[in-house]
Amino acid sequence: MAALELFGLILFFIVVAAGLVSIVFGLPGCWIILADAAVYALFTGFAKISWPILAILFGLALVGEGVEFLAGVYGAKRWGASRRAVLGALGGAVLGAILLSPLIFLVGALLGAFLGAFIGAFLVEYLFDRDTNRALRSGWGAFLGRTAGLLAKGAMAVGMAALIVSRFL
């Protein structure tokens, strides 16, 4: 294996790992993994990653991102959140992940995403309605939905990474 080929392979797996880690920050990690696999496939003439594998990866990415979004919305709506509170939960999750990530790597981002979803939904709901009970319910629903969505998306991303790794074994 030539040095440039080895470098490309290492870079490929670093980007896959970055895609997995980016999920904790609320970023589209499944799409990062898919894009990385597509670029690798193009550069290697689809030797290890074929069109059918890319199609499976696309399906997993679509399910992962879709379930994350829908679980977050469903969780918040199920517990009585308004549309504003759902948006507050999404924004709070991203902001919380960014703010808490320096405290404890990965765990801080994960905790920040969950707490941020709760706080974002709670604050938006409370600021518009001044109803503490509804705001707490909205925040709790956003927290539960965010948790379920992130776990589902993470599972899809791990499945994508496992499929990619299996192509090299």
Secondary structure, DSSP 8 states (H G I E B T S, - for coil): --HHHHHHHHHHHHHHHHHHHHGGGTS-HHHHHHHHHHHHHHHTTTSSS-HHHHHHHHHHHHHHHHHHHHHHHHHHHHTT--HHHHHHHHHHHHHHHHHHTTTSTTHHHHHHHHHHHHHHHHHHHHHHH--HHHHHHHHHHHHHHHHHHHHHHHHHHHHHHHHHHHTT-
